[in-house]
Amino acid sequence: MRYLFALVITVLATTSAALPAATPQLMSIAVLRQAPVPPPWETLLTRPAEDLGFAGARLAIRDNQTTGRFLQQEFTLTEASVRAGEDPLPAFDKLVADGAGFVVLDLPADSLLRIADAAKGRDLVLFNAGANDDRLRGRECRANLLHIAPSRAMLTDALAQYLMSKKWRNWLLIVGQQTGDAEYAQAVRNSAKKFGARIVAQKPWTFSPDSRTSAQAEVPLLTQGISYDIAVIADETGEFGDLVMYRTWDARPTAGTQGLVPTSFDPAHELWGASQLESRFMRQSARPMLALDYQMWQAVAALGEAATRTRSVDPSTIGQYLRNPDFQFAAFKGVPLTFRAWDGQLRQPVLLAHGTAIVSVSPQSGYLHQRTPLDTLGADEPDSDCPLAKGGRR
């Protein structure tokens, strides 16, 4: 029997060697990132890793290669970065000219729109992995741009659902002076209206960046004389949000961009096999996986899943399939993730993280939807002002 088995293996090996090797299908994926200008209040603790985002894409490429090996599919990754303030369009054009049919982007909203418009009519699949601007999914949506990063509306809706489940209905909103802070604050106001919370007061943060030395006196004065359940902070660049915690006049929790933070991913996430993903990431990159790493990983993993299911690496085929209601992929969130047809946004649960713990995951229990509870986060189809939701084209 042992001799017969060895003979069969020898014959199969000889036959395989005699057959011409099949040419693998090649999927060329590129990642283009523009890091923001470091704010003056950045510290060693808050300074981002140089491979932020890229490291997540690298891990996903390895995952794709493992599966693709059995299907005669090969995946390559090209990385490019541009300096803050630099026009990313030439770098994008070079990536495409070099053969990339799939490009994952971490760029400011205006740059994303320029690239999406320049790519219109071309056989490309574009992902927004970093920008959470609601307008990209709304009035300025583009048909050729899929969104991995949660929108601000998704993040603040996730937070609002949890606060309402705790019956913390009265919010003090503290808003910074940076560009994104006003947009985050507007998303907070929209979420409060959507879920029945009340913003009892809104306070602007008008102190200078060196207020870290005087916050002990300034924060109590800012929050004195207001009756509220929780302080919601809009400080996307981290200028002051951490200074508010434990310094308010009354003993109140904080949430928003600091405190209890809604996010796509956090190193404390361990459910649904996420610890296995993070262990592999740690071995690769010698640091924890952060939200942008995860979002880049999601984009490349979605491409790998689509290539496996369609047996194709053609951008047109993959792009259509990603938008198909039948497409879904697993991403350590407990439910399959899919893309919304009306604005290209990836549906996904949102983690509510604080320090080294995940406090909760939204959508919260009891928030129902005729399609999926995930559509209670962010703009639903009837409420979307994206022209694509109304049958328009862009």
N, C-alpha and C positions, 0 to 999 in steps of 0.2 A: 504493500500500500504506500509505504514511504517512497519507494522507487517510482511508482506510478505518479504520485503527486509531483515529484521532482521533474519527471519527464514532461508533465503538462506545463509546468512553469517554464521549462526550457523552451518548449515549442511556442508558448505565448510570447516569451521574450524575443525569440528569433523572428516571429511573425511581426511583432511590433517594430522591431528594428528594421525589418525589410520594407515596411510601409513608409511612405513619405510623411513627415511631420506636418500636422495641420498648422497653417499660419494663424497665430492668435489674433483675436480682435483687440485693437489698441484703443483705450479711452485715455485721452490726454486732458488732464485737469490742471487748472492753474489757480493760484491764490494770489490776490492783489490786496495789499493792506497799506493804509496811510495812518500812521500813528498821530494822535493829536499833539499839539504843543503842550509840553509839561507845565502844569500850573505852578505858580510860585510857592504854593503851600505843599507841594509834593515832598514826601519824606522817603527814607529808605524802606519803611514799612509799606508804603503805598505805590512805590515805583513799579511799573509793570515789567514783566519778564521780556527780554528781547525776542523770544520765540512765541510770545502770546498769540494765540490763534493758529499760527503755523503748526504748532505742536499737535493740536487736535486734528488738523488735516493729515499730518504724517501718520498718526495712529490709524485713522480711517483708511488710508491708502494700504497700510499693512493688512488690515482686516479684509479689504476688498481683494487684495492679491491672494489671500488664503483661499477665498471662495472661487475667485476667477481662475485659479490654476486648474481646477477640475472642469471648467467650462471653456477652456481655451480663450480666456479673456485676460488681458494685461492692462494694468492701470499705472499711469505715470503722474507725478506731481511736480509742477514748476512753481516756485515761489518768487514773488517780486514785491518790493516795497518802495514807496515814494516818501519823500520828506514832507513834513507838515507845510501846507501852503503851496506845494508843487502840484502842477496839473497831472492827474493820473492817466489821462487819455492816451498819451504816447506810450506809456508802459503797457496799458491794456492792448493797444493796437499791436505792439510787438509780441505779446503773449499769443494773440490770435494768429498773427502772421507766422509764428513758430509752430502752430499746429493745435493750439488749445481750442477745443470745441465747447468746453465747460469751464466757467470762470466763477470762482467764489470771491466775493468782494467785501472788504471792510473799509468803507469810505464814508465821508459825510454825505448827507442827503443830496445836496446840489450836484456833487460829483457823480453820484449814482445815477441821477437823472440824465446827466450829460452822456454818460457811457451807455445807458439803456437806449437813449435816442440815437446815438451813433451806431448802435448795434441793430437797430430796427431793420427787419428784412433780411438779416444775416442768419445763417444756420448756427446759432449759438444758444446755450442755456446759461443764464445768469442767476446767481444767488446773492441776495443781500444777507450777509451773516452778521453785520454789526450795527446798522442804523435802526433805531427804534422809532423814528419819526412817524406819527400817525398819517401825515399827508402823503407819505409814500404808498400807503395802503388805501388812501382816500382820493381826494380830488386830483392828486398828481400821480396816481398809480400808472404802471406800465405793464402791458401784456407780456413782455419778454423778461420780466423780473419776478423771481420767486423770493419770498421773505422767510428766512430761517429765524432771525432774531425776533423775539416777541415785540409787539408794538407797545408804546407807552400805555395805550388803552388796555391792552391785555394785562400788563403789570399792575396798573392801578385798580382794575376790576378785580383781579385776584386778591389784592390787599383788601379792597372794600368788602368783598364777600366774607373774608375772615373776620374783619372788624365788626361787621353786622351780626355774624354768628355769635360773637362775644357780647353783643348788645352795646358796643362802644360806638354810639351813634353821633356823638358831638365831637367834631374835630377842630383843632387849631392848626391852621396851615401856615407854615413858615417857608418863605420863598427866597431863594438866592438871586444874585444879580447876573448870573451867566446866561447865555443864550438858551440852553436847553432847560433851565430851571423854570422859566415861564411856561414852556410847553408841557413840562411834567406837571406843573401846578394846574394847568387847564385840564389835563387828563384826570387829575385828582378831583377837580370840581365836577367833571362829567360823570365820573364813577360815583361820587356822592349823590348826585341827582338820580342816577340810574338805579341805585340800590337803596335809596331812602335815607342816607346819612345827612347830617347838617354841618356845614362849615360855619362855626360860631364866630370865627375871626380869622383874618388873614394878616400876617405880619411880614414885612420885608426884612431881609437880613441886609443891613446897610453898613455893617462894621467892616473895618479893613482886614486884610488877610493876617495881620499880626495880632488879631483879637484873641488868638490862642492864649495869650498871656493875661487877657482881661475878661475872658468869658465868664469867670466866676461871678463877676459883677454884672455883666451885660445881659446874660441869658435870663436871670431872675427878673430883671426889669422888663425884658421883652415879653415875658409870659405872665406877669403879675396882673391880677384883677380880671382874669378870664376863666369862666367855668367851662371845662372841656374834659373829655374822656381820654383823648390821646393827641399827641402832637404829630402831625404828618409833615415830613420834611421834603422839600424839593431842592436838592443840592446835588446835581449829577456829577460835578467834578470834585466833590469831597472837600469843599472849602470850609464848611462850618458844621455840617450835620452831626459829626461825632462830638462836637462841643456842647450840643444841646442836651444830650443824654446825661442824666443825674444832676443837671443844673437848673431845671425848671423850678419856678416858684412853688408850685404844688407838685406832689409826687405823682407823676404821670409817665406812662410809657411813650416811646417814640417809634415811628415807623415811616416807611417811604424809601427814599434813597439811602438812608441810614437807619439804624435800629432794626426793626423787623423789616427785612428787605424782600420784595418780590423779585424773583430771578429765574432764568431758565435753568441754572445749575449752580451748585455750591459744593465745595469739597466735603461738606458734612452729609451729603446725600448718599445713603447706603441702600435704599429700598430697591426692589425689582432688579437685583443684580448689578446696581450701579457701583458697588464696591469693587466688583471684578473689573469694570471699565477703568476705574480710578487706579487700581493696582497696576494694570498694564501701562497706564499713562505715567504713573510715578516711576516705573522701571525705565520707561523710555526717556522721560524728560527731567527726572530728579526734582520734581516739584508737583504740587497739587494741580488738578485740572480746574480751570476757572470757566466762567460763563462763555467767554469768547472762544476758548478752546473747544468747549462742548458744541457751540453753534457751528464752528468750522467742521468739527467731526460729523455733526448731523448732516451738513450739506454733502460731504463726500460719501458718507454712508448711504444717504438716499440715492445718490448716483449709482453706487455699487448694487444696491437692491434693485433699482430699475433695470440696470444692465443684465443682472441675473435673470429677472423675470421676463424681459423682452428678448433675451439672447441677442442683444444689439448694443452697439456703442454709437449709433448714429444720433447726433444731437436732436434732429427733428423728431425721431421716434421716441427718444428718451423724454424730450420736453413735453410731448403730447401725453405720454404715459404718466408722468409726474402729476399732471393736472387731472388725470382720470380718477373718478370716484373709487375705482377698484384699487388704486395704488395706496399702499400703506407700508410703513416700516417700523420696526421696534427700536426704541432709543432709551431703554432703561427708565421709562416713566410709568409703567404699569398698564398702558393702553397703546394700541397702534396709533401712529401719527399720520396725518393726511394733510393735503394742501386744500385751502378754500378756493373754490372755483372763481369766486367773484373778486378777489383781490390778491390771490397768490400767496396768502399768509399760511404758514405752517401752524396747524392746530397742535397745541401741546399743553399739558398741565404746567402750572407755574408753582415753583417752590417758594415757600415763605421761610427765610433763613435768618438766624440771629447767632452771631458768634460761631460756635462749633456745633450748633444744633439746627435741625430742620423742625420748625415749629408746626407747620401744616403744609398741605398741598391743595391748591385750588384747581378746578372748581370745587367749592364746598358742597357737602351733602345737602340736598334739598333744592339746589338751584338746577332746575330742569329745562330741557330744550327739546323741541320736536325732532331735531336732527341728532344732536349730541350735546351733552353738558359742556363740552369744550367750547361750543359756540356762545356760551354765556360770557366768555372772556373776549373783550375787544368788540369791534364793530360787526354786528350781525348783518346778513345780506340785506334785509329791508332798510337798515339804518345807514348802510354804506353810501358814501358819496363818490365812490370810485365809478367812473363811467362804464367800466367792464361789468359792474353789477347790474347796470340798466341796459345791457346789450350793446353798449358803445364800444368803440375801438380806439386804442391809443398806442 
